[in-house]
């Protein structure tokens, strides 16, 4: 679709990410509310179960083996009945609770009464009594059971795997007055449980108070939060890679168009030169002028060699990209290869009045590789330095050894390469534009791509150091051959 061009991809990706973020936030909020309610239910369940356990322990001491005790006092029906009895707080209601345990039976009595005349009142609203227990003993048992309940609640809270800021409040059973307060302000309290009795003495009622449950809920949701975050990150990464891929494809397409146009021009130039030379030989009967004939033939031969070189470069690059190139590895000294390349380029060097210097190492520098391809690498790097450097420039080629590696440096004092292009120059077809957005130096955009591929096939790497106006330094780093 023509309207779906690359300029719409970025805003579309941003809108999609914003919508995804909003949906994730809405989902997390709903999940938070559900998890918060679930945490409150768990906290309530912990207190109610602890209350049930402590009541059972308070009446089963010495009778732990009695299955009837366990069946009755740990039953949900007994807990519901006891909780309903505790919660029955009608005006002018008198309630009595009594239990007794002997060797043969256990008696549990719940009695409630109220006056028909609403103007009359009982002096005591509720009471509880046990057989053969003094008030002091009842109070002592109450303190012991209270500590046991709070300790059991604290142990069960550890199942959250998170330190919980909690305390408890204590209420008088008969009057409902607060006896023990908590060190929290009302606004900082997130959860308060129901009030529970913890024995059958009915002196006090226990209430769990939790300061802030936000971090408890967040801890419970940690896997959901991590997965949601990862989803957003992966979505953003996918869009980023997609946009980057599209931009690279556009650059590649533009570079390929530029390459086709440039190569067409490059191929036309020697063909035109040869055509003119042959036409001149025929038109002006240069067979009668041997010197001119020889000159025109030499020009044609030189242009044919240049044409063949360009075609071979394209074919070699195509084979390299398809993985069809097989390197012929052998042991050789790099420095004679460099000398041969520099000698072969003497004509181009003299044409630009350039100073090309080779700084050789005192010792032979042996590597195991394909001498022809390494020679082509050196040729391409020196040729690039010549093409992009001005007249009377200086190019310095040197070899150095460090950390069992050979570094061949190709340093020039040309215009340099902007930092934003220093990785792209090794891409296929890529060529740097000048300020007028045109290529002011002829070339195919294949040379540095070929250099990188060959060096990497030799187990090495190419490093570029450059600053605008201060030239370039291409360093080919190869593993040095060492005898075992």
C-alpha positions as a Markdown table, in Angstrom:
| # | Residue | x | y | z |
|---|---|---|---|---|
| 1 | Unk | 0.0 | 0.0 | 0.0 |
| 2 | Unk | 1.4 | 3.3 | -1.1 |
| 3 | Unk | 0.1 | 5.2 | 1.9 |
| 4 | Unk | 2.0 | 2.9 | 4.3 |
| 5 | Unk | 5.4 | 4.4 | 3.8 |
| 6 | Unk | 8.3 | 4.3 | 6.2 |
| 7 | Unk | 7.5 | 7.8 | 7.6 |
| 8 | Unk | 4.3 | 6.3 | 9.1 |
| 9 | Unk | 6.0 | 3.4 | 10.8 |
| 10 | Unk | 7.6 | 5.3 | 13.7 |
| 11 | Unk | 4.5 | 7.2 | 14.8 |
| 12 | Unk | 2.5 | 4.0 | 14.3 |
| 13 | Unk | 5.0 | 2.1 | 16.5 |
| 14 | Unk | 4.8 | 4.8 | 19.2 |
| 15 | Unk | 1.0 | 4.8 | 19.2 |
| 16 | Unk | 1.0 | 1.0 | 19.4 |
| 17 | Unk | 3.4 | 1.1 | 22.4 |
| 18 | Unk | 1.3 | 3.7 | 24.1 |
| 19 | Unk | -1.9 | 1.7 | 23.6 |
| 20 | Unk | -0.1 | -1.5 | 24.8 |
| 21 | Unk | 1.2 | 0.4 | 27.9 |
| 22 | Unk | -2.3 | 1.7 | 28.7 |
| 23 | Unk | -3.8 | -1.8 | 28.3 |
| 24 | Unk | -1.0 | -3.3 | 30.5 |
| 25 | Unk | -1.7 | -0.6 | 33.1 |
| 26 | Unk | -5.4 | -1.3 | 33.1 |
| 27 | Unk | -4.8 | -5.1 | 33.3 |
| 28 | Unk | -2.3 | -4.6 | 36.1 |
| 29 | Unk | -4.7 | -2.4 | 38.0 |
| 30 | Unk | -7.5 | -4.9 | 37.8 |
| 31 | Unk | -5.1 | -7.6 | 38.8 |
| 32 | Unk | -3.8 | -5.5 | 41.7 |
| 33 | Unk | -7.4 | -5.1 | 43.0 |
| 34 | Unk | -8.0 | -8.8 | 42.7 |
| 35 | Unk | -4.7 | -9.7 | 44.4 |
| 36 | Unk | -5.3 | -7.1 | 47.1 |
| 37 | Unk | -8.7 | -8.7 | 47.9 |
| 38 | Unk | -7.0 | -12.2 | 47.8 |
| 39 | Unk | -4.3 | -11.0 | 50.3 |
| 40 | Unk | -7.0 | -9.7 | 52.6 |
| 41 | Unk | -8.8 | -13.0 | 52.4 |
| 42 | Unk | -5.6 | -14.9 | 53.2 |
| 43 | Unk | -4.9 | -12.6 | 56.2 |
| 44 | Unk | -8.4 | -13.1 | 57.5 |
| 45 | Unk | -8.1 | -16.8 | 57.0 |
| 46 | Unk | -4.8 | -16.9 | 58.9 |
| 47 | Unk | -6.3 | -15.2 | 61.9 |
| 48 | Unk | -9.5 | -17.3 | 61.9 |
| 49 | Unk | -7.6 | -20.5 | 61.6 |
| 50 | Unk | -5.2 | -19.5 | 64.3 |
| 51 | Unk | -8.1 | -18.6 | 66.6 |
| 52 | Unk | -9.6 | -22.1 | 65.9 |
| 53 | Unk | -6.3 | -23.8 | 66.7 |
| 54 | Unk | -5.7 | -21.9 | 69.9 |
| 55 | Unk | -9.2 | -22.5 | 71.2 |
| 56 | Unk | -8.7 | -26.2 | 70.6 |
| 57 | Unk | -5.4 | -26.2 | 72.4 |
| 58 | Unk | -6.8 | -24.4 | 75.4 |
| 59 | Unk | -9.4 | -27.0 | 76.0 |
| 60 | Unk | -7.6 | -30.1 | 74.9 |
| 61 | Unk | -4.6 | -30.0 | 77.2 |
| 62 | Unk | -4.2 | -33.5 | 78.6 |
| 63 | Unk | -6.7 | -34.8 | 76.1 |
| 64 | Unk | -4.8 | -34.4 | 72.8 |
| 65 | Unk | -5.4 | -38.0 | 71.9 |
| 66 | Unk | -9.2 | -37.6 | 72.0 |
| 67 | Unk | -10.5 | -37.7 | 68.5 |
| 68 | Unk | -13.9 | -36.3 | 69.7 |
| 69 | Unk | -12.2 | -33.2 | 71.0 |
| 70 | Unk | -10.4 | -32.6 | 67.8 |
| 71 | Unk | -13.5 | -33.4 | 65.7 |
| 72 | Unk | -15.7 | -30.9 | 67.6 |
| 73 | Unk | -13.4 | -28.0 | 68.4 |
| 74 | Unk | -11.8 | -27.9 | 65.0 |
| 75 | Unk | -15.0 | -28.2 | 63.1 |
| 76 | Unk | -16.2 | -25.3 | 60.9 |
| 77 | Unk | -19.7 | -25.7 | 62.4 |
| 78 | Unk | -18.4 | -25.1 | 65.9 |
| 79 | Unk | -16.3 | -22.1 | 64.8 |
| 80 | Unk | -19.3 | -20.6 | 63.0 |
| 81 | Unk | -21.5 | -21.1 | 66.1 |
| 82 | Unk | -18.9 | -19.6 | 68.4 |
| 83 | Unk | -18.3 | -16.6 | 66.1 |
| 84 | Unk | -22.1 | -16.0 | 65.8 |
| 85 | Unk | -22.4 | -16.1 | 69.6 |
| 86 | Unk | -19.6 | -13.6 | 69.9 |
| 87 | Unk | -21.1 | -11.3 | 67.2 |
| 88 | Unk | -24.6 | -11.2 | 68.8 |
| 89 | Unk | -24.6 | -7.7 | 70.3 |
| 90 | Unk | -28.2 | -6.7 | 70.5 |
| 91 | Unk | -29.2 | -4.1 | 73.1 |
| 92 | Unk | -30.2 | -5.4 | 76.5 |
| 93 | Unk | -29.1 | -8.9 | 75.7 |
| 94 | Unk | -27.7 | -11.1 | 78.5 |
| 95 | Unk | -25.6 | -14.0 | 77.3 |
| 96 | Unk | -24.0 | -16.8 | 79.3 |
| 97 | Unk | -21.4 | -19.3 | 78.3 |
| 98 | Unk | -20.4 | -22.3 | 80.3 |
| 99 | Unk | -18.3 | -25.4 | 79.6 |
| 100 | Unk | -17.2 | -28.2 | 81.8 |
| 101 | Unk | -15.0 | -31.2 | 81.1 |
| 102 | Unk | -14.7 | -34.4 | 83.1 |
| 103 | Unk | -13.5 | -37.9 | 82.4 |
| 104 | Unk | -16.7 | -39.0 | 80.8 |
| 105 | Unk | -18.1 | -36.0 | 78.9 |
| 106 | Unk | -17.8 | -32.4 | 77.9 |
| 107 | Unk | -20.5 | -29.9 | 78.4 |
| 108 | Unk | -20.8 | -26.7 | 76.4 |
| 109 | Unk | -23.7 | -24.4 | 77.2 |
| 110 | Unk | -24.7 | -21.2 | 75.4 |
| 111 | Unk | -27.5 | -19.2 | 77.0 |
| 112 | Unk | -29.1 | -15.9 | 75.9 |
| 113 | Unk | -31.9 | -13.9 | 77.5 |
| 114 | Unk | -33.4 | -10.5 | 77.1 |
| 115 | Unk | -36.2 | -8.5 | 78.9 |
| 116 | Unk | -39.4 | -7.9 | 77.1 |
| 117 | Unk | -39.6 | -4.4 | 78.5 |
| 118 | Unk | -37.2 | -2.2 | 76.6 |
| 119 | Unk | -37.0 | 0.2 | 79.5 |
| 120 | Unk | -35.5 | -2.3 | 81.8 |
| 121 | Unk | -31.9 | -3.5 | 81.6 |
| 122 | Unk | -29.7 | -6.3 | 82.8 |
| 123 | Unk | -26.9 | -5.3 | 85.1 |
| 124 | Unk | -24.5 | -7.6 | 83.4 |
| 125 | Unk | -24.7 | -8.0 | 79.7 |
| 126 | Unk | -22.7 | -11.2 | 79.3 |
| 127 | Unk | -20.8 | -13.7 | 81.4 |
| 128 | Unk | -18.7 | -16.8 | 81.1 |
| 129 | Unk | -17.8 | -19.3 | 83.8 |
| 130 | Unk | -15.7 | -22.4 | 84.0 |
| 131 | Unk | -15.6 | -25.1 | 86.6 |
| 132 | Unk | -13.1 | -24.9 | 89.5 |
| 133 | Unk | -11.0 | -22.0 | 88.1 |
| 134 | Unk | -10.1 | -18.9 | 90.1 |
| 135 | Unk | -10.1 | -15.4 | 88.4 |
| 136 | Unk | -6.3 | -15.3 | 88.7 |
| 137 | Unk | -6.0 | -18.6 | 86.9 |
| 138 | Unk | -8.4 | -17.5 | 84.2 |
| 139 | Unk | -6.4 | -14.3 | 83.6 |
| 140 | Unk | -3.1 | -16.3 | 83.5 |
| 141 | Unk | -4.6 | -18.7 | 81.0 |
| 142 | Unk | -5.9 | -15.8 | 78.9 |
| 143 | Unk | -2.5 | -14.2 | 78.7 |
| 144 | Unk | -0.9 | -17.5 | 77.7 |
| 145 | Unk | -3.4 | -18.1 | 75.0 |
| 146 | Unk | -3.1 | -14.6 | 73.7 |
| 147 | Unk | 0.7 | -15.0 | 73.3 |
| 148 | Unk | 0.2 | -18.3 | 71.6 |
| 149 | Unk | -2.4 | -16.9 | 69.2 |
| 150 | Unk | -0.1 | -13.9 | 68.2 |
| 151 | Unk | 2.9 | -16.2 | 67.8 |
| 152 | Unk | 0.9 | -18.6 | 65.6 |
| 153 | Unk | -0.4 | -15.7 | 63.5 |
| 154 | Unk | 3.1 | -14.4 | 63.0 |
| 155 | Unk | 4.4 | -17.8 | 61.9 |
| 156 | Unk | 1.6 | -18.2 | 59.4 |
| 157 | Unk | 2.2 | -14.7 | 58.0 |
| 158 | Unk | 5.7 | -15.8 | 57.0 |
| 159 | Unk | 4.2 | -17.9 | 54.2 |
| 160 | Unk | 4.0 | -14.7 | 52.2 |
| 161 | Unk | 7.8 | -14.7 | 52.0 |
| 162 | Unk | 7.7 | -11.0 | 52.8 |
| 163 | Unk | 8.3 | -9.1 | 56.1 |
| 164 | Unk | 4.9 | -7.7 | 57.1 |
| 165 | Unk | 4.5 | -4.6 | 59.3 |
| 166 | Unk | 1.8 | -5.8 | 61.6 |
| 167 | Unk | 0.4 | -5.6 | 65.1 |
| 168 | Unk | -2.7 | -6.5 | 67.0 |
| 169 | Unk | -5.5 | -4.7 | 68.9 |
| 170 | Unk | -7.2 | -6.2 | 72.0 |
| 171 | Unk | -10.8 | -5.6 | 72.9 |
| 172 | Unk | -12.8 | -6.3 | 76.1 |
| 173 | Unk | -15.2 | -9.1 | 75.3 |
| 174 | Unk | -18.2 | -7.8 | 77.2 |
| 175 | Unk | -18.0 | -4.1 | 76.5 |
| 176 | Unk | -16.1 | -4.1 | 73.2 |
| 177 | Unk | -13.8 | -1.4 | 74.5 |
| 178 | Unk | -10.3 | -1.1 | 73.0 |
| 179 | Unk | -7.8 | -2.3 | 75.6 |
| 180 | Unk | -4.5 | -2.5 | 73.6 |
| 181 | Unk | -4.0 | 0.1 | 70.8 |
| 182 | Unk | -1.7 | -0.2 | 67.8 |
| 183 | Unk | 1.2 | 2.1 | 66.8 |
| 184 | Unk | -0.4 | 3.0 | 63.4 |
| 185 | Unk | -2.3 | 6.1 | 62.4 |
| 186 | Unk | -5.8 | 5.4 | 61.0 |
| 187 | Unk | -4.8 | 6.5 | 57.5 |
| 188 | Unk | -1.8 | 4.1 | 57.4 |
| 189 | Unk | -3.9 | 1.0 | 58.2 |
| 190 | Unk | -4.6 | -1.1 | 55.1 |
| 191 | Unk | -6.2 | -4.1 | 56.8 |
| 192 | Unk | -8.0 | -5.0 | 60.0 |
| 193 | Unk | -9.3 | -8.5 | 60.6 |
| 194 | Unk | -12.5 | -9.5 | 62.4 |
| 195 | Unk | -12.4 | -9.8 | 66.1 |
| 196 | Unk | -11.8 | -13.3 | 67.4 |
| 197 | Unk | -11.8 | -15.0 | 70.7 |
| 198 | Unk | -8.9 | -17.3 | 71.4 |
| 199 | Unk | -10.2 | -19.4 | 74.3 |
| 200 | Unk | -13.5 | -20.2 | 76.1 |
| 201 | Unk | -12.8 | -17.7 | 78.9 |
| 202 | Unk | -14.3 | -14.9 | 76.8 |
| 203 | Unk | -12.3 | -12.1 | 78.4 |
| 204 | Unk | -10.9 | -10.5 | 75.3 |
| 205 | Unk | -11.1 | -10.5 | 71.5 |
| 206 | Unk | -8.1 | -10.4 | 69.2 |
| 207 | Unk | -7.8 | -8.3 | 66.0 |
| 208 | Unk | -4.9 | -8.3 | 63.5 |
| 209 | Unk | -3.9 | -4.9 | 62.1 |
| 210 | Unk | -1.6 | -4.5 | 59.1 |
| 211 | Unk | 0.0 | -1.2 | 58.3 |
| 212 | Unk | 0.5 | -1.3 | 54.5 |
| 213 | Unk | -0.2 | -4.3 | 52.2 |
| 214 | Unk | 0.8 | -2.6 | 49.0 |
| 215 | Unk | 4.3 | -4.2 | 49.0 |
| 216 | Unk | 2.7 | -7.6 | 50.0 |
| 217 | Unk | 0.4 | -7.4 | 47.0 |
| 218 | Unk | 3.3 | -6.2 | 44.7 |
| 219 | Unk | 5.4 | -9.2 | 45.9 |
| 220 | Unk | 2.6 | -11.6 | 45.2 |
| 221 | Unk | 2.3 | -10.0 | 41.7 |
| 222 | Unk | 6.0 | -10.1 | 41.0 |
| 223 | Unk | 5.9 | -12.6 | 38.2 |
| 224 | Unk | 2.9 | -10.8 | 36.5 |
| 225 | Unk | 4.8 | -7.5 | 36.7 |
| 226 | Unk | 8.0 | -9.0 | 35.3 |
| 227 | Unk | 6.2 | -10.7 | 32.5 |
| 228 | Unk | 4.3 | -7.5 | 31.7 |
| 229 | Unk | 7.5 | -5.5 | 31.7 |
| 230 | Unk | 9.2 | -8.0 | 29.5 |
| 231 | Unk | 6.3 | -8.0 | 27.1 |
| 232 | Unk | 6.6 | -4.2 | 26.7 |
| 233 | Unk | 10.4 | -4.4 | 26.4 |
| 234 | Unk | 10.1 | -7.1 | 23.7 |
| 235 | Unk | 7.4 | -5.2 | 21.8 |
| 236 | Unk | 9.5 | -2.0 | 21.9 |
| 237 | Unk | 12.6 | -4.1 | 20.8 |
| 238 | Unk | 10.7 | -5.7 | 18.0 |
| 239 | Unk | 9.5 | -2.3 | 16.7 |
| 240 | Unk | 13.0 | -0.9 | 17.0 |
| 241 | Unk | 14.5 | -3.7 | 15.1 |
| 242 | Unk | 11.8 | -3.5 | 12.5 |
| 243 | Unk | 12.3 | 0.2 | 12.0 |
| 244 | Unk | 16.0 | -0.3 | 11.9 |
| 245 | Unk | 15.7 | -3.1 | 9.4 |
| 246 | Unk | 13.4 | -1.0 | 7.2 |
| 247 | Unk | 15.9 | 1.9 | 7.3 |
| 248 | Unk | 18.7 | -0.4 | 6.4 |
| 249 | Unk | 16.7 | -1.9 | 3.6 |
| 250 | Unk | 16.1 | 1.6 | 2.3 |
| 251 | Unk | 19.7 | 2.5 | 2.6 |
| 252 | Unk | 20.7 | -0.8 | 0.9 |
| 253 | Unk | 18.2 | -0.1 | -1.9 |
| 254 | Unk | 19.5 | 3.4 | -2.4 |
| 255 | Unk | 23.1 | 2.2 | -2.3 |
| 256 | Unk | 22.3 | -0.5 | -4.9 |
| 257 | Unk | 20.7 | 2.0 | -7.2 |
| 258 | Unk | 23.7 | 4.3 | -6.7 |
| 259 | Unk | 26.0 | 1.3 | -7.3 |
| 260 | Unk | 24.2 | 0.4 | -10.5 |
| 261 | Unk | 24.3 | 3.9 | -11.8 |
| 262 | Unk | 28.0 | 4.4 | -10.8 |
| 263 | Unk | 29.1 | 1.0 | -12.2 |
| 264 | Unk | 27.3 | 1.8 | -15.5 |
| 265 | Unk | 29.3 | 5.0 | -15.8 |
| 266 | Unk | 32.5 | 3.3 | -14.7 |
| 267 | Unk | 32.0 | 0.6 | -17.4 |
| 268 | Unk | 31.0 | 3.0 | -20.1 |
| 269 | Unk | 34.2 | 5.1 | -19.6 |
| 270 | Unk | 36.8 | 2.4 | -20.7 |
| 271 | Unk | 34.4 | 1.1 | -23.4 |
| 272 | Unk | 34.1 | 4.7 | -24.8 |
| 273 | Unk | 37.8 | 5.2 | -24.6 |
| 274 | Unk | 38.5 | 1.9 | -26.5 |
| 275 | Unk | 35.8 | 2.7 | -29.1 |
| 276 | Unk | 37.4 | 6.2 | -29.7 |
| 277 | Unk | 40.9 | 4.6 | -30.0 |
| 278 | Unk | 39.7 | 2.0 | -32.5 |
| 279 | Unk | 37.8 | 4.5 | -34.5 |
| 280 | Unk | 40.8 | 6.8 | -34.6 |
| 281 | Unk | 43.0 | 4.0 | -35.8 |
| 282 | Unk | 40.6 | 3.2 | -38.6 |
| 283 | Unk | 39.7 | 6.8 | -39.5 |
| 284 | Unk | 43.1 | 8.3 | -39.5 |
| 285 | Unk | 44.9 | 5.2 | -41.0 |
| 286 | Unk | 47.3 | 5.0 | -38.0 |
| 287 | Unk | 48.7 | 1.8 | -39.5 |
| 288 | Unk | 51.0 | 4.2 | -41.4 |
| 289 | Unk | 52.1 | 5.9 | -38.1 |
| 290 | Unk | 53.5 | 3.1 | -35.9 |
| 291 | Unk | 54.1 | 5.3 | -32.8 |
| 292 | Unk | 50.6 | 6.7 | -32.7 |
| 293 | Unk | 49.2 | 3.2 | -33.4 |
| 294 | Unk | 51.2 | 1.7 | -30.5 |
| 295 | Unk | 50.0 | 4.5 | -28.2 |
| 296 | Unk | 46.4 | 3.9 | -29.0 |
| 297 | Unk | 46.8 | 0.2 | -28.7 |
| 298 | Unk | 48.4 | 0.6 | -25.2 |
| 299 | Unk | 45.5 | 2.9 | -24.2 |
| 300 | Unk | 43.0 | 0.3 | -25.3 |
| 301 | Unk | 44.9 | -2.5 | -23.5 |
| 302 | Unk | 45.0 | -0.4 | -20.3 |
| 303 | Unk | 41.3 | 0.3 | -20.4 |
| 304 | Unk | 40.5 | -3.3 | -21.1 |
| 305 | Unk | 42.5 | -4.3 | -18.1 |
| 306 | Unk | 40.7 | -1.7 | -16.0 |
| 307 | Unk | 37.4 | -3.0 | -17.3 |
| 308 | Unk | 38.4 | -6.6 | -16.5 |
| 309 | Unk | 39.5 | -5.6 | -13.0 |
| 310 | Unk | 36.1 | -3.9 | -12.3 |
| 311 | Unk | 34.2 | -7.0 | -13.5 |
| 312 | Unk | 36.4 | -9.3 | -11.4 |
| 313 | Unk | 35.8 | -7.2 | -8.3 |
| 314 | Unk | 32.0 | -7.5 | -8.7 |
| 315 | Unk | 32.2 | -11.3 | -9.4 |
| 316 | Unk | 34.6 | -11.9 | -6.5 |
| 317 | Unk | 32.3 | -9.9 | -4.1 |
| 318 | Unk | 29.2 | -11.9 | -5.3 |
| 319 | Unk | 31.1 | -15.2 | -4.7 |
| 320 | Unk | 32.2 | -14.0 | -1.3 |
| 321 | Unk | 28.6 | -13.1 | -0.4 |
| 322 | Unk | 27.3 | -16.4 | -1.5 |
| 323 | Unk | 30.0 | -18.2 | 0.4 |
| 324 | Unk | 31.5 | -19.8 | -2.7 |
| 325 | Unk | 35.0 | -18.4 | -2.2 |
| 326 | Unk | 37.5 | -21.0 | -1.0 |
| 327 | Unk | 40.6 | -19.5 | 0.5 |
| 328 | Unk | 44.0 | -21.2 | -0.3 |
| 329 | Unk | 45.8 | -21.0 | 3.1 |
| 330 | Unk | 49.6 | -21.1 | 3.1 |
| 331 | Unk | 52.4 | -19.7 | 5.2 |
| 332 | Unk | 53.8 | -16.5 | 3.9 |
| 333 | Unk | 55.5 | -13.3 | 5.0 |
| 334 | Unk | 53.2 | -10.2 | 4.8 |
| 335 | Unk | 55.9 | -7.6 | 4.1 |
| 336 | Unk | 56.9 | -8.8 | 0.6 |
| 337 | Unk | 53.2 | -8.8 | -0.3 |
| 338 | Unk | 52.9 | -5.2 | 0.9 |
| 339 | Unk | 56.0 | -4.2 | -1.1 |
| 340 | Unk | 54.6 | -5.8 | -4.3 |
| 341 | Unk | 51.2 | -4.0 | -3.9 |
| 342 | Unk | 53.0 | -0.6 | -3.3 |
| 343 | Unk | 55.2 | -1.2 | -6.4 |
| 344 | Unk | 52.1 | -2.1 | -8.5 |
| 345 | Unk | 50.4 | 1.2 | -7.5 |
| 346 | Unk | 53.3 | 3.4 | -8.2 |
| 347 | Unk | 51.6 | 5.0 | -11.3 |
| 348 | Unk | 48.5 | 6.0 | -9.2 |
| 349 | Unk | 50.7 | 7.4 | -6.5 |
| 350 | Unk | 52.7 | 9.5 | -8.9 |
| 351 | Unk | 49.6 | 10.8 | -10.6 |
| 352 | Unk | 48.4 | 12.3 | -7.3 |
| 353 | Unk | 51.9 | 13.3 | -6.2 |
| 354 | Unk | 51.3 | 11.3 | -3.0 |
| 355 | Unk | 54.0 | 10.2 | -0.6 |
| 356 | Unk | 53.5 | 6.4 | 0.1 |
| 357 | Unk | 55.7 | 5.1 | 2.9 |
| 358 | Unk | 56.2 | 1.5 | 4.0 |
| 359 | Unk | 57.5 | 1.1 | 7.6 |
| 360 | Unk | 58.7 | -2.5 | 7.7 |
| 361 | Unk | 59.3 | -4.6 | 10.7 |
| 362 | Unk | 62.9 | -5.8 | 11.4 |
| 363 | Unk | 61.8 | -9.4 | 11.5 |
| 364 | Unk | 59.8 | -11.4 | 9.0 |
| 365 | Unk | 56.0 | -11.4 | 9.8 |
| 366 | Unk | 54.5 | -14.7 | 9.0 |
| 367 | Unk | 50.8 | -15.5 | 8.9 |
| 368 | Unk | 48.8 | -18.4 | 7.6 |
| 369 | Unk | 46.3 | -17.2 | 5.0 |
| 370 | Unk | 45.4 | -16.6 | 1.4 |
| 371 | Unk | 48.2 | -14.4 | -0.1 |
| 372 | Unk | 46.1 | -13.3 | -3.1 |
| 373 | Unk | 43.2 | -12.1 | -1.0 |
| 374 | Unk | 45.4 | -10.5 | 1.6 |
| 375 | Unk | 47.1 | -8.7 | -1.3 |
| 376 | Unk | 43.7 | -7.5 | -2.5 |
| 377 | Unk | 42.9 | -6.3 | 1.0 |
| 378 | Unk | 46.0 | -4.2 | 1.0 |
| 379 | Unk | 45.4 | -2.9 | -2.5 |
| 380 | Unk | 41.8 | -1.9 | -1.6 |
| 381 | Unk | 42.9 | 0.0 | 1.5 |
| 382 | Unk | 45.7 | 1.9 | -0.2 |
| 383 | Unk | 43.5 | 2.6 | -3.3 |
| 384 | Unk | 40.8 | 4.1 | -0.9 |
| 385 | Unk | 43.4 | 6.3 | 0.8 |
| 386 | Unk | 44.6 | 7.5 | -2.6 |
| 387 | Unk | 41.1 | 8.2 | -4.0 |
| 388 | Unk | 39.8 | 10.1 | -0.9 |
| 389 | Unk | 43.0 | 12.0 | 0.0 |
| 390 | Unk | 44.0 | 15.3 | -1.7 |
| 391 | Unk | 47.0 | 15.8 | -3.9 |
| 392 | Unk | 50.4 | 15.8 | -2.1 |
| 393 | Unk | 48.9 | 13.6 | 0.7 |
| 394 | Unk | 50.9 | 11.2 | 2.8 |
| 395 | Unk | 50.0 | 7.5 | 3.3 |
| 396 | Unk | 51.9 | 5.5 | 5.8 |
| 397 | Unk | 51.8 | 1.6 | 5.8 |
| 398 | Unk | 53.3 | -0.2 | 8.8 |
| 399 | Unk | 53.5 | -3.6 | 10.5 |
| 400 | Unk | 53.6 | -4.2 | 14.2 |
| 401 | Unk | 53.3 | -7.2 | 16.5 |
| 402 | Unk | 51.7 | -7.3 | 19.9 |
| 403 | Unk | 49.9 | -10.0 | 22.0 |
| 404 | Unk | 50.5 | -12.7 | 19.3 |
| 405 | Unk | 48.7 | -10.5 | 16.7 |
| 406 | Unk | 49.9 | -8.8 | 13.6 |
| 407 | Unk | 48.6 | -5.2 | 13.0 |
| 408 | Unk | 48.9 | -3.8 | 9.4 |
| 409 | Unk | 48.1 | 0.0 | 9.6 |
| 410 | Unk | 47.1 | 2.1 | 6.6 |
| 411 | Unk | 47.2 | 5.7 | 7.8 |
| 412 | Unk | 46.5 | 8.8 | 5.7 |
| 413 | Unk | 46.1 | 12.5 | 6.4 |
| 414 | Unk | 43.0 | 12.9 | 4.2 |
| 415 | Unk | 39.6 | 14.4 | 5.1 |
| 416 | Unk | 38.7 | 11.7 | 7.6 |
| 417 | Unk | 35.3 | 9.9 | 8.2 |
| 418 | Unk | 32.5 | 11.2 | 10.4 |
| 419 | Unk | 31.9 | 9.0 | 13.4 |
| 420 | Unk | 28.3 | 8.2 | 12.4 |
| 421 | Unk | 29.6 | 6.5 | 9.2 |
| 422 | Unk | 32.5 | 4.5 | 10.7 |
| 423 | Unk | 30.5 | 1.3 | 11.0 |
| 424 | Unk | 28.5 | 1.8 | 7.8 |
| 425 | Unk | 31.5 | 2.1 | 5.5 |
| 426 | Unk | 32.0 | -1.7 | 5.8 |
| 427 | Unk | 28.5 | -2.4 | 4.5 |
| 428 | Unk | 28.0 | -3.5 | 0.9 |
| 429 | Unk | 27.4 | -0.7 | -1.6 |
| 430 | Unk | 27.6 | 2.0 | 1.1 |
| 431 | Unk | 29.4 | 5.2 | 0.1 |
| 432 | Unk | 29.7 | 8.5 | 1.9 |
| 433 | Unk | 28.0 | 11.5 | 0.4 |
| 434 | Unk | 29.6 | 14.9 | 0.4 |
| 435 | Unk | 27.9 | 18.1 | 1.7 |
| 436 | Unk | 25.9 | 18.4 | -1.6 |
| 437 | Unk | 24.5 | 14.9 | -1.1 |
| 438 | Unk | 26.5 | 13.5 | -4.0 |
| 439 | Unk | 29.4 | 11.1 | -4.4 |
| 440 | Unk | 32.4 | 13.2 | -5.4 |
| 441 | Unk | 34.8 | 10.2 | -5.6 |
| 442 | Unk | 34.1 | 7.3 | -8.1 |
| 443 | Unk | 33.8 | 3.8 | -6.7 |
| 444 | Unk | 31.6 | 0.8 | -6.3 |
| 445 | Unk | 31.1 | 0.7 | -2.6 |
| 446 | Unk | 32.4 | -2.9 | -2.5 |
| 447 | Unk | 36.0 | -2.4 | -1.5 |
| 448 | Unk | 35.7 | -2.1 | 2.3 |
| 449 | Unk | 33.0 | -4.7 | 2.5 |
| 450 | Unk | 35.3 | -7.1 | 0.7 |
| 451 | Unk | 38.2 | -6.2 | 3.1 |
| 452 | Unk | 36.1 | -6.9 | 6.2 |
| 453 | Unk | 34.9 | -10.3 | 4.8 |
| 454 | Unk | 38.4 | -11.5 | 3.9 |
| 455 | Unk | 39.9 | -10.4 | 7.2 |
| 456 | Unk | 37.1 | -12.1 | 9.2 |
| 457 | Unk | 37.6 | -15.3 | 7.2 |
| 458 | Unk | 41.2 | -15.2 | 8.3 |
| 459 | Unk | 40.1 | -14.9 | 12.0 |
| 460 | Unk | 40.9 | -11.3 | 12.3 |
| 461 | Unk | 39.2 | -7.9 | 12.4 |
| 462 | Unk | 39.3 | -4.4 | 10.9 |
| 463 | Unk | 39.5 | -1.4 | 13.2 |
| 464 | Unk | 38.9 | 2.1 | 11.9 |
| 465 | Unk | 40.2 | 5.2 | 13.8 |
| 466 | Unk | 39.3 | 8.5 | 12.2 |
| 467 | Unk | 38.4 | 12.1 | 13.0 |
| 468 | Unk | 37.1 | 14.7 | 10.6 |
| 469 | Unk | 40.0 | 16.7 | 9.1 |
| 470 | Unk | 42.6 | 14.4 | 10.7 |
| 471 | Unk | 42.7 | 11.5 | 8.3 |
| 472 | Unk | 41.9 | 7.8 | 8.7 |
| 473 | Unk | 43.8 | 4.8 | 10.1 |
| 474 | Unk | 42.5 | 1.4 | 9.0 |
| 475 | Unk | 44.1 | -1.3 | 11.0 |
| 476 | Unk | 43.9 | -4.9 | 9.8 |
| 477 | Unk | 44.5 | -7.2 | 12.9 |
| 478 | Unk | 45.4 | -10.8 | 12.1 |
| 479 | Unk | 46.5 | -13.7 | 14.2 |
| 480 | Unk | 50.3 | -14.2 | 14.0 |
| 481 | Unk | 51.5 | -17.7 | 13.0 |
| 482 | Unk | 53.5 | -19.4 | 15.7 |
| 483 | Unk | 55.1 | -22.8 | 15.7 |
| 484 | Unk | 53.8 | -25.2 | 18.3 |
